[in-house]
Every structure is written in C-alpha cells, then in structure tokens.
Amino acid sequence: MVEDGVTVVDISDPRRPQVVASWGDWRWSLFDAASTGDVLVASDTVGNIVVLDVSNPSQPVMSGTLTELFALEPRVAADGPRVVASDGEALAVVDVGAPSDPRVEARVDLDWHGRTEVAVDGDLVYVGDDTGLRVFDLTDPAGLTEIGYLEMDGSTRGIAVRDGLVVLTISRWRTGEPGILVVVDVTTPSMPVEVGRCACDLTHLTWFGGGVVAAGPTSAVTMVDVSRPAHPAIIGASPRLVGRAYTAGVAVAPPFAWIIRAGHLIAYESTACVRRLRPVDRRSVP
C-alpha cells in the first residue's frame, strides 16, 4: 500500500486479497467516504473534501477538491449529486454534480455536542451526535433548519437512512454498557420514534439490500438485517482484510464496496463478500 493514499484491493477471494491499483496523490490520510455512483467523495483528517472518479475502480482519478472546509475531520454522506458533511462544529452541503468543480451550497455552524455522523435523504439531513438524533430540513440549503430531535442513551458512531427508517450505532462507553444498534422511524421527520434495537459493537453504516453494512473497531465488515425494524439482527460478517487496522468508513456502490482503512481507500466486490459471509449468533437486547 502507498502511505496515506488510495489502494484498490480485489478480494473476490477474501482469503487472497490482491492489490490491483494505487492512488497516492493526496498528502493527508483519508477519513470517510460516500458514493454517488461513479463518483466517490472522501474526507481527510484535516478537513478537506476530495472528489474521485471511480468509474474504473482499478484506476481512481481525482476530479476536484474543497480545501480547509472544516476544522476537524468530517463525516460525509451523499444522495445523488448532493453531499452533506459535518465535523461536529459545522454542517455543509456540497454539490458534486460537476465533479471537477464541487461547490458549497450552504455551511452552518452547529452547537457542539461531540463528533457527528451524518446521513441525507432528499431534503432531509440526519445528524447523530453525543446526545441523540437531530433532523434538519434542506428544502432551502441556505437556511438549514432543525425540525426534529430524539434523545439517545449514548454517542452516535454510525448512521444510515432509507425508506423512512434511520439506523444508528450507539456507543455507551461512558456507562460501561455494551454498544447498541437502534432503528428509528422517521416517517414523520419532526417526530422520530425508536422502533427496535439490538446489541452490537459496530460503527460506520451504509445501506445494502435489505439491511446495513457496518464497520467496526477491527477490519471486519458486518451485515445487519433490518427488514423487520422492530427486530434488527446481525446475520453475518466478512472475513478480515489483511492486518488489524481500524476501519474508519464504509460506502457501497454495487457491485463494489469502499472501505476507509488506515488512511487508505480499499475497493472490493461487495457481492462476492456477501456470498462468503459466515453466520454469527443473533443477539438482541430489550
């Protein structure tokens, strides 16, 4: 792998991952990523946004950048050409419809409630922090408005949204309790309601099929079935990638998944990974 760059790894056979390409033109470690089809938007550890053309996964090409947009490393989420990013101190909306010329549509300061995780669905942005879930209306990007809130008993470590459901992974390290995955009904965005939870020690989330793909403190990737929102369940986990580095972010653009790991971007064929998921015990909590 190159230092603090992008490495593309073919793990169609997860037991024999093969490096097929490298991209090392960025000077900082990558932190998070969101997919918009053939465009991958990544953040780094010093607050920059990098836009990559991944139409050929074996040859990622940098298209555009936004530098010094944040003070801290931001989380990113995408819905079509609209990208939302937040480092906990600010929330920004970025248009990557022209990948070579990404533009900031809006940027607002946030009340600090710890590091944030973000998800976007149409004109709604969902922000998870150390207090709970916050819902923002993006109808007028220049006037972002908070319209909903749900308190959580821990710190958000991952978030994903689809079809009126928000899934969050919550760390409860302050109380010493195990982490949890929480499913929230946001059919009425101004009144989010928790509908289910299960025990887990997972972090970053993205949707895949009828469930979510989650990363964790190791390099493993875990599948969680949320087709029954009241009873989410861990159904499988991929074999570990090479090494024991921390997985910082995950994005899916079928048939490829993109993992941010040790400052690098790793691509693998997600369909092959799912075929090789090994069963794990289902766990639930009241």
C-alpha positions as a Markdown table, in Angstrom:
| # | Residue | x | y | z |
|---|---|---|---|---|
| 1 | Met | 0.0 | 0.0 | 0.0 |
| 2 | Val | 1.0 | 3.6 | -0.5 |
| 3 | Glu | 1.4 | 5.9 | 2.5 |
| 4 | Asp | -1.8 | 7.9 | 3.1 |
| 5 | Gly | -3.1 | 7.3 | -0.4 |
| 6 | Val | -5.7 | 5.1 | -2.1 |
| 7 | Thr | -5.1 | 1.4 | -2.5 |
| 8 | Val | -7.6 | -0.7 | -4.6 |
| 9 | Val | -7.7 | -4.3 | -3.4 |
| 10 | Asp | -9.5 | -7.2 | -5.2 |
| 11 | Ile | -10.9 | -9.6 | -2.6 |
| 12 | Ser | -13.3 | -11.6 | -4.7 |
| 13 | Asp | -11.4 | -14.3 | -2.9 |
| 14 | Pro | -11.2 | -12.8 | 0.6 |
| 15 | Arg | -8.5 | -15.3 | 1.6 |
| 16 | Arg | -6.1 | -13.9 | -1.0 |
| 17 | Pro | -6.6 | -10.1 | -1.4 |
| 18 | Gln | -4.7 | -8.7 | -4.3 |
| 19 | Val | -3.6 | -5.1 | -4.8 |
| 20 | Val | -4.7 | -4.1 | -8.3 |
| 21 | Ala | -4.1 | -0.4 | -8.3 |
| 22 | Ser | -2.8 | 2.5 | -6.1 |
| 23 | Trp | -3.6 | 6.2 | -6.0 |
| 24 | Gly | -1.2 | 8.2 | -3.9 |
| 25 | Asp | -1.6 | 11.8 | -5.0 |
| 26 | Trp | -3.2 | 13.1 | -1.7 |
| 27 | Arg | -0.9 | 14.2 | 1.1 |
| 28 | Trp | -3.3 | 13.5 | 4.0 |
| 29 | Ser | -4.9 | 10.4 | 5.5 |
| 30 | Leu | -8.4 | 9.7 | 4.2 |
| 31 | Phe | -11.1 | 9.6 | 6.9 |
| 32 | Asp | -14.6 | 8.9 | 5.4 |
| 33 | Ala | -16.3 | 8.3 | 2.1 |
| 34 | Ala | -19.7 | 8.4 | 0.4 |
| 35 | Ser | -20.6 | 7.0 | -3.0 |
| 36 | Thr | -22.6 | 8.8 | -5.7 |
| 37 | Gly | -22.3 | 6.1 | -8.4 |
| 38 | Asp | -19.2 | 6.7 | -10.4 |
| 39 | Val | -18.1 | 9.5 | -8.1 |
| 40 | Leu | -16.7 | 8.9 | -4.6 |
| 41 | Val | -16.5 | 11.7 | -2.2 |
| 42 | Ala | -13.9 | 11.3 | 0.5 |
| 43 | Ser | -12.9 | 13.5 | 3.5 |
| 44 | Asp | -9.4 | 13.6 | 5.1 |
| 45 | Thr | -8.1 | 14.1 | 8.6 |
| 46 | Val | -7.5 | 17.9 | 8.2 |
| 47 | Gly | -11.0 | 18.9 | 7.0 |
| 48 | Asn | -10.6 | 18.7 | 3.2 |
| 49 | Ile | -13.0 | 17.1 | 0.7 |
| 50 | Val | -11.7 | 15.1 | -2.2 |
| 51 | Val | -13.8 | 14.1 | -5.2 |
| 52 | Leu | -12.7 | 10.9 | -7.1 |
| 53 | Asp | -13.8 | 9.4 | -10.4 |
| 54 | Val | -14.2 | 5.7 | -9.7 |
| 55 | Ser | -15.9 | 4.7 | -12.9 |
| 56 | Asn | -13.0 | 2.3 | -13.3 |
| 57 | Pro | -12.4 | 1.0 | -9.8 |
| 58 | Ser | -8.9 | -0.1 | -10.7 |
| 59 | Gln | -7.9 | 3.4 | -11.6 |
| 60 | Pro | -9.4 | 6.0 | -9.2 |
| 61 | Val | -8.8 | 9.6 | -10.6 |
| 62 | Met | -9.0 | 12.8 | -8.5 |
| 63 | Ser | -11.5 | 15.1 | -10.1 |
| 64 | Gly | -11.8 | 18.0 | -7.7 |
| 65 | Thr | -11.2 | 19.2 | -4.1 |
| 66 | Leu | -12.5 | 21.6 | -1.5 |
| 67 | Thr | -9.8 | 22.5 | 1.0 |
| 68 | Glu | -10.0 | 23.7 | 4.6 |
| 69 | Leu | -13.7 | 23.4 | 4.7 |
| 70 | Phe | -13.7 | 22.1 | 8.2 |
| 71 | Ala | -11.6 | 22.4 | 11.3 |
| 72 | Leu | -11.8 | 18.7 | 12.1 |
| 73 | Glu | -12.1 | 15.5 | 10.1 |
| 74 | Pro | -15.7 | 15.4 | 8.7 |
| 75 | Arg | -18.1 | 12.6 | 8.1 |
| 76 | Val | -19.7 | 12.6 | 4.7 |
| 77 | Ala | -23.0 | 11.3 | 3.2 |
| 78 | Ala | -24.5 | 11.5 | -0.3 |
| 79 | Asp | -27.8 | 11.4 | -2.0 |
| 80 | Gly | -27.3 | 11.8 | -5.8 |
| 81 | Pro | -25.0 | 14.8 | -6.5 |
| 82 | Arg | -25.8 | 16.4 | -3.1 |
| 83 | Val | -23.2 | 15.7 | -0.4 |
| 84 | Val | -23.6 | 16.6 | 3.3 |
| 85 | Ala | -20.5 | 16.8 | 5.6 |
| 86 | Ser | -20.1 | 17.6 | 9.2 |
| 87 | Asp | -17.2 | 17.6 | 11.8 |
| 88 | Gly | -19.5 | 18.4 | 14.7 |
| 89 | Glu | -18.7 | 22.1 | 14.6 |
| 90 | Ala | -20.3 | 22.8 | 11.2 |
| 91 | Leu | -22.6 | 21.2 | 8.7 |
| 92 | Ala | -22.0 | 21.8 | 4.9 |
| 93 | Val | -24.0 | 21.0 | 1.8 |
| 94 | Val | -21.8 | 20.4 | -1.3 |
| 95 | Asp | -22.9 | 19.9 | -4.9 |
| 96 | Val | -20.7 | 17.4 | -6.8 |
| 97 | Gly | -22.9 | 17.4 | -10.0 |
| 98 | Ala | -19.8 | 18.7 | -11.8 |
| 99 | Pro | -17.1 | 16.6 | -10.0 |
| 100 | Ser | -14.2 | 18.7 | -11.2 |
| 101 | Asp | -15.9 | 21.8 | -9.7 |
| 102 | Pro | -17.5 | 20.9 | -6.4 |
| 103 | Arg | -19.5 | 23.8 | -4.9 |
| 104 | Val | -20.6 | 24.6 | -1.4 |
| 105 | Glu | -24.3 | 25.3 | -1.4 |
| 106 | Ala | -24.5 | 26.1 | 2.3 |
| 107 | Arg | -22.5 | 25.9 | 5.5 |
| 108 | Val | -23.8 | 26.5 | 9.0 |
| 109 | Asp | -22.3 | 26.3 | 12.5 |
| 110 | Leu | -23.6 | 23.7 | 14.9 |
| 111 | Asp | -23.8 | 23.7 | 18.7 |
| 112 | Trp | -21.1 | 21.3 | 19.7 |
| 113 | His | -22.4 | 18.0 | 21.0 |
| 114 | Gly | -19.4 | 15.9 | 20.2 |
| 115 | Arg | -18.3 | 14.3 | 17.0 |
| 116 | Thr | -21.1 | 13.7 | 14.5 |
| 117 | Glu | -22.3 | 11.1 | 12.0 |
| 118 | Val | -24.4 | 12.3 | 9.0 |
| 119 | Ala | -26.9 | 10.8 | 6.5 |
| 120 | Val | -29.0 | 12.5 | 3.8 |
| 121 | Asp | -32.3 | 11.5 | 2.1 |
| 122 | Gly | -33.7 | 14.0 | -0.3 |
| 123 | Asp | -34.3 | 17.3 | 1.5 |
| 124 | Leu | -33.7 | 15.9 | 5.0 |
| 125 | Val | -30.3 | 15.6 | 6.8 |
| 126 | Tyr | -29.9 | 13.3 | 9.8 |
| 127 | Val | -27.2 | 14.1 | 12.3 |
| 128 | Gly | -26.2 | 11.8 | 15.2 |
| 129 | Asp | -24.0 | 13.2 | 18.0 |
| 130 | Asp | -23.3 | 12.6 | 21.7 |
| 131 | Thr | -26.9 | 13.5 | 22.7 |
| 132 | Gly | -29.1 | 11.9 | 20.1 |
| 133 | Leu | -30.5 | 12.2 | 16.6 |
| 134 | Arg | -31.2 | 15.6 | 15.0 |
| 135 | Val | -33.2 | 16.2 | 11.8 |
| 136 | Phe | -32.6 | 19.1 | 9.5 |
| 137 | Asp | -34.7 | 20.4 | 6.6 |
| 138 | Leu | -32.7 | 21.1 | 3.4 |
| 139 | Thr | -35.5 | 22.5 | 1.4 |
| 140 | Asp | -33.7 | 25.8 | 1.4 |
| 141 | Pro | -30.0 | 24.8 | 1.7 |
| 142 | Ala | -29.1 | 28.4 | 2.6 |
| 143 | Gly | -31.4 | 28.2 | 5.6 |
| 144 | Leu | -30.9 | 24.8 | 7.2 |
| 145 | Thr | -33.5 | 24.4 | 9.9 |
| 146 | Glu | -33.6 | 21.7 | 12.7 |
| 147 | Ile | -37.1 | 20.2 | 12.7 |
| 148 | Gly | -36.8 | 17.1 | 14.8 |
| 149 | Tyr | -34.8 | 15.5 | 17.7 |
| 150 | Leu | -34.7 | 12.2 | 19.5 |
| 151 | Glu | -32.5 | 11.7 | 22.6 |
| 152 | Met | -30.2 | 8.6 | 22.7 |
| 153 | Asp | -28.5 | 6.9 | 25.6 |
| 154 | Gly | -25.0 | 7.1 | 24.2 |
| 155 | Ser | -22.8 | 8.6 | 21.4 |
| 156 | Thr | -23.6 | 8.0 | 17.8 |
| 157 | Arg | -20.9 | 6.1 | 15.9 |
| 158 | Gly | -22.7 | 5.3 | 12.6 |
| 159 | Ile | -25.9 | 6.4 | 10.8 |
| 160 | Ala | -27.8 | 5.4 | 7.6 |
| 161 | Val | -31.3 | 6.3 | 6.3 |
| 162 | Arg | -33.7 | 4.8 | 3.8 |
| 163 | Asp | -37.4 | 4.5 | 3.2 |
| 164 | Gly | -38.4 | 6.3 | 6.4 |
| 165 | Leu | -36.0 | 4.4 | 8.7 |
| 166 | Val | -32.8 | 5.7 | 10.3 |
| 167 | Val | -30.4 | 3.2 | 11.7 |
| 168 | Leu | -27.8 | 4.3 | 14.2 |
| 169 | Thr | -25.0 | 2.5 | 16.0 |
| 170 | Ile | -24.5 | 3.9 | 19.6 |
| 171 | Ser | -21.5 | 3.6 | 21.9 |
| 172 | Arg | -22.3 | 3.6 | 25.6 |
| 173 | Trp | -18.7 | 3.7 | 26.8 |
| 174 | Arg | -19.5 | 6.4 | 29.4 |
| 175 | Thr | -21.7 | 3.9 | 31.4 |
| 176 | Gly | -19.7 | 0.8 | 30.5 |
| 177 | Glu | -22.7 | -0.8 | 28.8 |
| 178 | Pro | -22.4 | -2.7 | 25.5 |
| 179 | Gly | -23.0 | -0.8 | 22.3 |
| 180 | Ile | -26.3 | -1.0 | 20.5 |
| 181 | Leu | -27.8 | -0.6 | 17.0 |
| 182 | Val | -31.1 | 1.4 | 17.1 |
| 183 | Val | -33.8 | 1.6 | 14.4 |
| 184 | Val | -35.8 | 4.9 | 14.3 |
| 185 | Asp | -39.0 | 5.5 | 12.3 |
| 186 | Val | -38.7 | 9.0 | 10.7 |
| 187 | Thr | -41.9 | 8.8 | 8.6 |
| 188 | Thr | -42.8 | 12.0 | 10.4 |
| 189 | Pro | -39.4 | 13.7 | 10.4 |
| 190 | Ser | -40.4 | 16.2 | 13.1 |
| 191 | Met | -41.3 | 13.3 | 15.5 |
| 192 | Pro | -38.6 | 10.5 | 15.2 |
| 193 | Val | -39.6 | 7.3 | 17.2 |
| 194 | Glu | -37.4 | 4.4 | 18.2 |
| 195 | Val | -38.9 | 1.1 | 17.0 |
| 196 | Gly | -36.1 | -1.5 | 17.6 |
| 197 | Arg | -32.6 | -2.2 | 18.8 |
| 198 | Cys | -30.0 | -5.0 | 19.1 |
| 199 | Ala | -26.7 | -5.3 | 20.9 |
| 200 | Cys | -23.6 | -4.7 | 18.8 |
| 201 | Asp | -20.1 | -3.2 | 18.8 |
| 202 | Leu | -20.2 | -1.5 | 15.4 |
| 203 | Thr | -19.6 | 1.9 | 13.9 |
| 204 | His | -20.0 | 3.3 | 10.4 |
| 205 | Leu | -23.1 | 2.3 | 8.4 |
| 206 | Thr | -24.3 | 2.2 | 4.8 |
| 207 | Trp | -27.4 | 0.5 | 3.3 |
| 208 | Phe | -27.0 | -2.7 | 1.3 |
| 209 | Gly | -30.1 | -4.6 | 0.1 |
| 210 | Gly | -32.5 | -5.2 | 2.9 |
| 211 | Gly | -30.1 | -4.2 | 5.6 |
| 212 | Val | -27.0 | -2.2 | 6.5 |
| 213 | Val | -23.3 | -2.9 | 6.2 |
| 214 | Ala | -21.3 | -1.8 | 9.3 |
| 215 | Ala | -17.7 | -1.4 | 10.1 |
| 216 | Gly | -16.1 | -1.9 | 13.5 |
| 217 | Pro | -13.1 | -1.4 | 15.6 |
| 218 | Thr | -11.3 | -4.2 | 13.5 |
| 219 | Ser | -11.2 | -4.6 | 9.8 |
| 220 | Ala | -14.3 | -6.9 | 9.7 |
| 221 | Val | -17.4 | -5.8 | 7.8 |
| 222 | Thr | -20.8 | -6.9 | 9.3 |
| 223 | Met | -24.2 | -7.3 | 7.8 |
| 224 | Val | -27.3 | -6.3 | 9.8 |
| 225 | Asp | -30.8 | -7.3 | 8.7 |
| 226 | Val | -33.3 | -4.5 | 9.4 |
| 227 | Ser | -36.1 | -5.9 | 7.2 |
| 228 | Arg | -38.1 | -6.3 | 10.5 |
| 229 | Pro | -37.4 | -2.9 | 12.0 |
| 230 | Ala | -38.6 | -3.9 | 15.5 |
| 231 | His | -36.1 | -6.9 | 15.5 |
| 232 | Pro | -32.8 | -5.9 | 13.8 |
| 233 | Ala | -30.3 | -8.8 | 13.8 |
| 234 | Ile | -26.7 | -9.4 | 12.9 |
| 235 | Ile | -26.7 | -12.1 | 10.2 |
| 236 | Gly | -23.1 | -12.3 | 9.1 |
| 237 | Ala | -19.6 | -10.9 | 8.9 |
| 238 | Ser | -17.0 | -10.9 | 6.2 |
| 239 | Pro | -13.5 | -12.4 | 6.8 |
| 240 | Arg | -11.0 | -9.8 | 8.0 |
| 241 | Leu | -8.9 | -8.0 | 5.5 |
| 242 | Val | -5.1 | -8.1 | 5.7 |
| 243 | Gly | -3.8 | -6.7 | 9.0 |
| 244 | Arg | -5.7 | -5.4 | 12.1 |
| 245 | Ala | -6.0 | -1.7 | 11.2 |
| 246 | Tyr | -9.1 | 0.3 | 12.2 |
| 247 | Thr | -11.9 | 0.7 | 9.6 |
| 248 | Ala | -12.9 | 4.3 | 9.6 |
| 249 | Gly | -15.7 | 4.4 | 7.0 |
| 250 | Val | -17.7 | 2.3 | 4.5 |
| 251 | Ala | -19.6 | 3.2 | 1.3 |
| 252 | Val | -21.4 | 0.9 | -1.2 |
| 253 | Ala | -22.0 | 1.4 | -4.9 |
| 254 | Pro | -22.9 | -2.1 | -6.1 |
| 255 | Pro | -21.2 | -4.3 | -7.0 |
| 256 | Phe | -18.3 | -2.5 | -5.2 |
| 257 | Ala | -17.8 | -1.5 | -1.6 |
| 258 | Trp | -15.3 | 1.1 | -0.5 |
| 259 | Ile | -13.6 | 0.9 | 2.9 |
| 260 | Ile | -11.5 | 3.6 | 4.5 |
| 261 | Arg | -8.9 | 1.8 | 6.5 |
| 262 | Ala | -5.6 | 3.1 | 7.9 |
| 263 | Gly | -6.0 | 6.3 | 5.8 |
| 264 | His | -6.3 | 4.3 | 2.6 |
| 265 | Leu | -9.3 | 3.6 | 0.3 |
| 266 | Ile | -9.9 | -0.1 | -0.4 |
| 267 | Ala | -12.3 | -1.3 | -3.0 |
| 268 | Tyr | -13.8 | -4.8 | -3.1 |
| 269 | Glu | -16.6 | -6.6 | -4.9 |
| 270 | Ser | -19.3 | -6.5 | -2.3 |
| 271 | Thr | -21.4 | -9.2 | -3.9 |
| 272 | Ala | -18.5 | -11.6 | -3.5 |
| 273 | Cys | -18.1 | -10.6 | 0.1 |
| 274 | Val | -21.7 | -11.2 | 0.9 |
| 275 | Arg | -21.6 | -14.6 | -0.7 |
| 276 | Arg | -18.9 | -15.5 | 1.7 |
| 277 | Leu | -20.4 | -14.1 | 4.9 |
| 278 | Arg | -20.1 | -16.5 | 7.7 |
| 279 | Pro | -23.1 | -17.0 | 10.1 |
| 280 | Val | -22.8 | -15.4 | 13.6 |
| 281 | Asp | -25.1 | -15.6 | 16.6 |
| 282 | Arg | -28.1 | -13.3 | 16.6 |
| 283 | Arg | -28.2 | -11.0 | 19.5 |
| 284 | Ser | -30.9 | -8.7 | 20.9 |
| 285 | Val | -31.4 | -6.5 | 23.9 |
| 286 | Pro | -34.7 | -5.3 | 25.5 |
